[in-house]
């Protein structure tokens, strides 16, 4: 008997394969992150090569991404993600834990039926601690000008244009945190700033407590909102309520 030519959807649960799948498609192929790679952020973007029908045209499937601890506890799931053209991606919506290994997998879904899960991919999240290079002369930046020069010297690659807004935000937050760490090591009382004094944290601004105890909001980058041009770091006092929120992940100096 010939293979079916209609969309490859199993007719009932009795058509379930040995792996539990009820949708006649292949498992997606994981593209990134895989092979235990160390990421440079805490909110990875997962990319796959789409599933294919086993017999005929692939139905208009969606994809479900699942992220687990290495012990198998589910820490995030995507819901239904629309298929892209040949490849599909999904970004996890919340930060994961520093310096932690996770695994992830994906399956196709259609009309209540599910395809086989992919193999697991593994990755290791960034460890921000100790990323800032120590000054060769032992002197951390002690002024705003010195701090900007330090950042330009060591982290210029994070100031380049990006294709995605999410990547621009990741790079800005990376620069913000490295600036806070280096400044604290140099005796500058800076930290995260809560927008409008209540939160969430500003991407491109920090809070600075001056020697007289007054807290200012400091804008630290121009061109942040235009991902197509390079970021330019600066130190510019701006108006508005400050939200001094002490930096909690400092690695030490």
C-alpha positions in Angstrom: 0.0 0.0 0.0 1.4 3.4 -0.9 2.3 6.1 1.6 -0.4 8.8 2.3 -0.2 12.0 0.3 -2.3 14.2 2.6 -0.7 16.4 5.4 1.2 14.0 7.6 -1.0 14.1 10.7 -1.7 10.8 12.5 -5.4 10.0 12.6 -5.6 9.0 16.2 -3.6 8.2 19.3 -3.5 4.6 18.1 -1.1 5.9 15.4 1.4 7.0 18.0 5.0 6.0 17.3 7.2 4.3 19.8 8.6 7.6 21.0 5.0 8.9 21.8 4.8 11.2 18.8 1.5 11.4 16.9 2.5 13.8 14.1 4.3 12.3 11.1 7.3 14.7 10.9 10.9 14.4 11.7 12.4 15.9 14.8 13.8 19.4 14.4 17.6 19.8 14.2 19.1 22.0 16.9 21.5 24.6 15.5 22.4 26.7 18.5 23.3 26.8 21.3 24.7 23.2 21.3 27.8 21.2 22.4 28.0 22.7 25.8 29.0 26.1 24.4 29.6 29.0 26.9 27.2 31.8 26.2 27.9 35.5 26.6 24.5 36.3 28.1 21.8 34.9 30.4 18.9 35.0 27.9 19.9 32.6 25.1 18.2 32.6 21.6 17.4 29.0 20.5 17.7 28.2 16.8 16.6 25.1 14.9 16.3 23.7 11.5 12.6 23.0 10.9 11.1 19.5 11.0 10.1 17.9 7.7 7.2 15.7 6.8 8.0 12.0 6.6 5.9 11.4 3.5 4.6 14.5 1.8 4.1 18.3 2.4 4.8 19.4 5.9 1.7 20.9 7.6 1.8 24.4 9.1 3.3 23.3 12.3 4.3 25.4 15.3 7.2 24.6 17.6 7.5 24.0 21.3 10.9 24.8 22.9 11.6 23.3 26.4 14.5 24.3 28.6 15.6 22.0 31.5 18.2 21.8 34.2 20.6 19.0 33.7 18.6 17.0 36.3 15.5 17.2 34.0 13.5 19.9 35.8 11.7 22.2 33.3 12.6 25.8 33.8 11.1 27.4 30.7 8.8 26.5 27.8 7.9 28.5 24.8 4.3 27.7 24.0 3.5 27.6 20.3 6.1 29.4 18.2 5.3 30.0 14.5 7.6 28.3 12.1 10.1 30.4 10.2 11.3 29.9 6.7 13.4 26.8 7.0 14.6 27.8 10.5 12.9 29.0 13.6 14.1 30.8 16.7 12.8 31.5 20.2 14.4 33.7 22.9 13.9 32.7 26.6 11.9 35.5 28.3 13.8 35.7 31.6 17.4 35.6 32.8 18.9 32.3 33.8 21.4 31.6 36.5 25.0 32.6 36.2 27.6 29.9 35.3 25.0 27.1 35.0 24.6 24.3 32.5 21.2 23.8 30.9 19.8 21.5 28.2 17.0 22.1 25.7 14.9 20.4 23.1 12.1 21.1 20.6 9.2 19.4 18.8 6.7 20.2 16.1 3.0 20.4 16.9 -0.1 20.6 14.7 -3.8 20.3 15.4 -3.3 18.6 18.8 -0.7 16.2 17.5 2.9 16.3 18.4 6.1 15.3 16.6 9.1 13.6 18.2 11.3 15.6 20.5 14.7 16.6 19.1 17.8 15.4 20.8 18.9 17.6 23.7 21.4 20.5 23.2 23.5 21.7 26.1 25.0 25.1 26.9 26.6 26.9 29.8 25.5 30.4 30.8 28.0 33.3 31.2 29.8 33.9 34.4 30.0 37.6 34.7 32.2 37.4 37.8 35.8 38.5 37.2 35.3 39.4 33.5 36.8 42.9 33.8 40.5 42.8 33.0 42.5 44.0 36.0 44.5 47.1 35.4 48.2 46.3 34.8 49.3 49.1 37.1 46.8 48.1 39.8 44.8 51.3 39.5 41.1 51.0 38.7 39.3 54.0 37.1 38.7 56.7 39.7 36.9 59.3 37.6 34.1 59.2 35.0 36.6 60.0 32.2 38.9 57.2 33.3 36.0 54.8 33.5 34.8 55.6 30.0 38.3 55.2 28.7 38.7 51.8 30.5 35.4 50.6 28.9 36.4 51.7 25.4 39.8 50.0 25.8 38.4 46.6 26.9 34.9 46.2 25.6 34.6 48.0 22.2 33.4 44.8 20.5 30.1 45.1 22.5 29.6 48.6 21.0 29.2 47.5 17.4 25.9 47.7 15.5 23.7 44.6 15.8 21.1 43.0 13.6 18.6 42.4 16.4 17.2 44.8 19.1 17.4 42.0 21.7 21.2 41.7 21.0 21.6 45.4 21.3 19.9 45.3 24.8 22.1 42.3 25.8 25.3 44.2 24.8 24.1 47.4 26.6 23.4 45.5 29.8 26.7 43.7 29.6 28.5 47.1 29.2 26.5 48.7 32.0 27.4 45.9 34.5 31.1 45.9 33.5 31.1 49.7 34.0 29.5 49.4 37.4 32.0 46.7 38.5 35.1 48.7 37.3 33.7 51.9 38.9 33.1 50.2 42.2 36.7 48.9 42.2 37.9 52.4 41.6 35.9 53.8 44.5 33.0 55.3 42.4 29.7 54.6 44.2 27.6 53.5 41.2 25.0 50.8 40.7 21.9 49.8 38.9 19.3 52.5 38.4 15.5 51.7 38.8 13.6 53.6 36.1 11.4 56.3 37.5 12.7 55.3 40.9 10.7 52.1 41.0 12.0 49.8 38.2 12.8 47.9 36.2 16.6 48.5 35.8 17.6 51.0 33.1 19.5 49.4 30.2 21.6 52.5 29.5 21.6 54.5 32.7 23.1 53.9 36.2 22.7 55.5 39.6 25.7 57.5 41.1 25.8 58.4 44.7 28.0 61.5 45.0 30.3 62.2 48.0 27.7 64.5 49.4 25.2 61.6 49.5 23.0 62.9 46.6 22.1 60.3 44.0 22.2 61.3 40.3 21.0 59.4 37.2 23.8 59.0 34.7 23.1 58.2 31.1 26.0 56.1 29.9 25.4 55.6 26.1 24.3 57.6 23.1 22.8 55.8 20.1 21.5 53.0 22.2 18.1 53.1 20.6 19.5 52.8 17.0 21.0 49.4 16.7 22.3 50.1 13.2 25.1 52.4 14.5 27.8 51.9 17.1 27.2 52.6 20.7 29.1 55.5 22.2 29.7 55.5 25.9 29.6 58.7 27.9 28.8 60.1 31.3 25.9 62.4 31.2 23.7 63.5 34.2 20.0 63.4 33.3 16.9 64.6 35.1 14.3 62.4 36.6 13.9 60.4 39.8 16.8 58.1 40.6 16.4 54.5 41.8 19.6 53.4 43.6 19.5 49.6 43.6 22.7 48.1 45.0 24.7 45.9 42.6 24.5 42.4 44.1 26.8 40.3 41.8 30.1 42.1 42.2 33.0 39.7 41.8 35.5 41.6 43.9 38.4 43.7 42.8 
